[in-house]
């Protein structure tokens, strides 16, 4: 049993999946215990089809678990108690819902619905909470703007403000950076991290932004269908090899030394490359991308090495030397050589 002291979300002996009439249940994972804490940004990561969305729906009470109990601050979540659950957790979904003539203030005010009477009147206290939520996400000057006037990044901030205004200890977010450009992805991830620290809330989000998530999340839940959820801080999970076991395929693998994913390249035409660590990553990247394999076999007739000046390269073909100050002409020369004389890319 999980102690509820200093725990916001707890799931005990949880089994998730789908009941199928006349057939065995479709189980995504079983007998799992999960928890999140105040001030904690938790990222749910996994391949497509691993069950991330199903887990979020189950934890939010939108889908019944096959077995187990989900609680928030010790209160069991039940799908039949929507209004009560809305005082315990708030949800931000991926889809953008456009409502013409609906302002940012009106959208954020919907977060006060669980606390309003049947008339839905907004009190002075509600207005203060709405204003505070808008300030927290940097949209104080946008209260009167219509939703269709917002950029994708501004709209996502407005949705986060609505969740903050709902005044719950736990926020669920499904792909919060989907459809955003890179600067807005970074801004939203920084915002989520700041909000957990400033408000004491726990935020649980699913994501495919693995590189950004590694830099911002406090805790990762790695989920792969049919396997137990792996939980821990990003660095521990990387060092334990959890990313390789969760994500590696025949097409891509995880580079533990850099914390990034790399496309798997088939063996290409061998080119000797002498590496002095000066921009070595990018020249090797260029070689692999176009079908060559940088190797250290000195018996090869085609050889590439860094020049004496920064950002220059020397190409030696049977001792005939050419110098390049950009990679594009170097790569073109190699491709032309391959087309005209493939035998050059074999051992002497």
N, C-alpha and C positions, 0 to 999 in steps of 0.2 A: 504493500500500500504506500502511496505517496503522501507524505506529510504536506498539508496545505499551508504550513507556515511559510510566508514569504514567497508563495507561488501564486501566479495569476491563473494560468491555464494548466490543467492536469488531465491526462487521459490514461486510464488504468485498464490494462489487459485489453487493449483496443484491437479489434479485427474489423477491417473495412473492405468493402466490395459491393457486390450486387446480388440480390436474391433473384433466382430465375425459376419461373414456374415449371415444375416437372423436371428440373435439372438441378445438379449440384450448384451451390452458391459459387459465384465467381469471386475468389478471395485475392485481394491485391497484396495485403500483408496481415499478419495475425499476431495476437498476444503481445502487443507493443505498449509500453508505457512512455508517455511523453510529457514534458512540462516546459513552461516558460515563466520568466521571473520579471519583476519590475526593472525598469531601465534597460531592457534587453531587446535588441533588434535581432530577430530570428529569420533566417532565410531558408526556404524550402526549395531544394534543388533536385533535379532528376531528369532523366531522358523523357521525351514525349511518350505518353502512354504508361508512365510508371505509376500514376495514381495521385499526382500532386493536387489536381483539382478535386478529386474525390475526397482526399484527406481534408482539404480546406472546407468543403461542404459538410463533411461529417463533423469536424470540430466546431463548425458554426451552427450545428443543429439543423441544417437544411436537408440533411440526409441521415437516416438512422444507421448507426453502426451495426454490423452483423453481430457483434458482441462487445461488451465493455462499457465504461461510463466516461463521459466527458464532463468536466466541471470547470467553472470559472469562479475563482475565489471561493471555492467550496460549494458553489451552487450548480447542481446538475443542469445541463442544457437539454431542453426538450423542444422538438419542432412544433409542438402544440401550444407553446407559450411564447409566441413571437414578441409580444409587447414587453414581457418580462425579460426576454433574452436581449432585446434591444437596449436595455439599461446596463447590460453586462459586456456586450461586445458590439463593435461597429464594423461594417464591411465596405471596402472600396473595390468595385469590380473594374474590369478592363474596358468594357464597352462604353463608348461616349454616347450619352443620350442627349440629343439636341431638342430643346423645348424653346420654340420661338417666344419672344417677349417674356422670358424668364430671366431674372437678374441673378447675379452672383449672391446677393443678400438672400434672395428667396431660396436659392438652392441650399445655402449653408443653414438657413433657418429650419430646413427639413430635419436636421439633426436633433432638433428639440421636440420632435413628434412624440417620442416615448414619454415625455413629461407633461405634455399639454393635455387639456381637457378635450372633450369631444368637439368643441368649437374650434380648437386649434389656435387659440389666441396667443400672441407672443407677448410675454410679460417684459417688464424692465430688466429683470435678471436674465431672461433669454437674450435680449438685445446686447447686454454686456458680454455674454458668452459668445455670441456671434461675432462681435467686434474683436474680442480677444483671439478667437480662432483665425479670423482674417489677418490679424496682425502677426500671428505666429507663422503663417505661411507666406507673408509678404504681399498680401492682397488688400490691404486696408483701403487703397485708393481705387479699388475695382468693385466695390460693393454695388454700385449702380449700373455696372456694365452688363449687357446681355450676354448670355452664354455663347451665342453664335459669334460674338465679337472676340472671343478668347482664342489664343493659340492653344495648341495641345498641352504645352507645359503649364500654362496658366489654368487651363481647365482641370488638369490633374491636381494642381495646388488647391483649387476650389473644392474638389472632391475630398481632399485630405482635410481641409478646413471643416467640411460637413461632418466628417468622422470625429474630429476633435470636439466640435460643438455638441456632439452626442454624449460627450462626457463619460466615456467608458474607460475601464482600465486596460482593455485589450482591443487592438485593431487588427483586422485581417485585410490583406491586400493581395489581389490576384494580378500578377504581372504589372506592377505600378509604373514601369518604365516602357511598356509596350507602346509603339507608335511615336516615340520621342526621338529627336536627334541626340547626338552624343552629349553636347553641353547640357541639355535638359535632363538626360539620364543621370549625369553626374550630380546636377543640382538637386534632383528629387531624392537620390540616394543620400546625399549629404543632409537634406532636410529631414528624412526619416531618422537618421542617426541622431541628429540634434534634438528632435522631438522626444525620443526615448529618454535622453539624458535630462532634458529640461522639465518634462512632465511626469516622469516616473512610469509612463505607460509601457506595456509590452506590445511590440508590433511584429506580427508574423506575416511574411510575404513570400509568394512564389515568384520565381524569376528564371529567365534563361541568360541573364547578364552575369555570366560566371566570373569574369575578370573584375567587374565592379563590385560584385557581391563579396568577393574575397577581401576587398579593401575596406568594406564598410560594416559587414554584419558582425555581431558579437558571437553568434552561435549559428551553426549550419545543421540542418536536417537533410541528409542525403538519402533519397529514396529511389530504390530500383525494384521493379515489380518482382514479388516473390521472395525478396530479401528483407531482413530486419532493417529498420531505419538506423542509419549511422548518425550519431549526434556528437558535437564537440565544437571547440573553437576552430576556425579555418586552418590555422597552422598545424594543430595536432592531427586533423584529418588528412592533411596533405602528407605529413611525415609518416603517417600510418599506412599510406597507400590507398586510402578510401576513395580518392578521386579516380584513380586508375580502375578500380574494381567497379565503380559506378558508371563511368562514362566511356572508357576506352572501347573503340570498335576497330574494325579493319580499315576504316577511313580516317580516324582521328585518334590521337593519344594525348595524354596530359603530361606536360613537361614539369616534373616536380621542382627542377632547379629554378625555373622562372615563374611558376604558378600560372602558366598559360597553356592553351590547347593548340596542338599543331596538326596540320593535315599530314596524313601518311602518304609519303611519296614512294612510288615504285622505284626499284633500282634503275638509275639512268645511265647515260654515257659517262664513264669515269674521266674526271679532270683532276689533275694534281693541284691541290691548293695548300699553299704555305701560309699559316695563320700567325700573325703577330698580335692578335686581339684588337687591332685597329679597324673598327667597322667590320670585323670579321663576320658577325652575325648576318649583316645585310647582303654581303656578296654571296655567302653560302645560300641565303634565302633566294636570291635571284637565280643562282645556278640550279637549285632544286626545282624552282617554279617552272623553268623552261625545259626540264628533262635531263639535266646533268646531275652527276653525283660527285660532290667534292670529296676527294680521298687523299691519303698521305702516301700513296705508292709512288715513289720517286722514279719508277721505271716507265712512267707514262710520258709520251712525247708532247702532250699539251699540258702546259703548266701555268698557273696563275699565282702571283704573289703581290703583296702590297708594295707600292713604290716608296721611295725615300721621302717624298713630299706627302703631307696629309691628303687623304681622299684621292690618292692616285693608285693605279694598278698596272702591273707589268704582265703581259701575256707573252709566253715563250712557246713557239711551235718549232720543234726540232732545232732549237737554239736561235731561231730568228725571233727578235724581240720587238714588241710594240708596246707603247705606253698609252694609258687612257686616264683622263681625269673625270670621267663619268662612267657609270656602270652600263648605261644603255648601249653605247657603241661597242663596249667590250662584249656584252651578251650577243649583240648582232653579229659581231665577227665570229664568235664561237659557233653560232647557228649556221652562218655561211660556210664555215669550215666543215661542219658536220654534213651539210648538204653536198659539198663538193668532194670531200674525201673522208668518208666514215672510218676508214682504216686508221686514221690518226687517233681515234679514241679507243685504241687498244694498246696493250702493253707492247713495248718495243721488243 
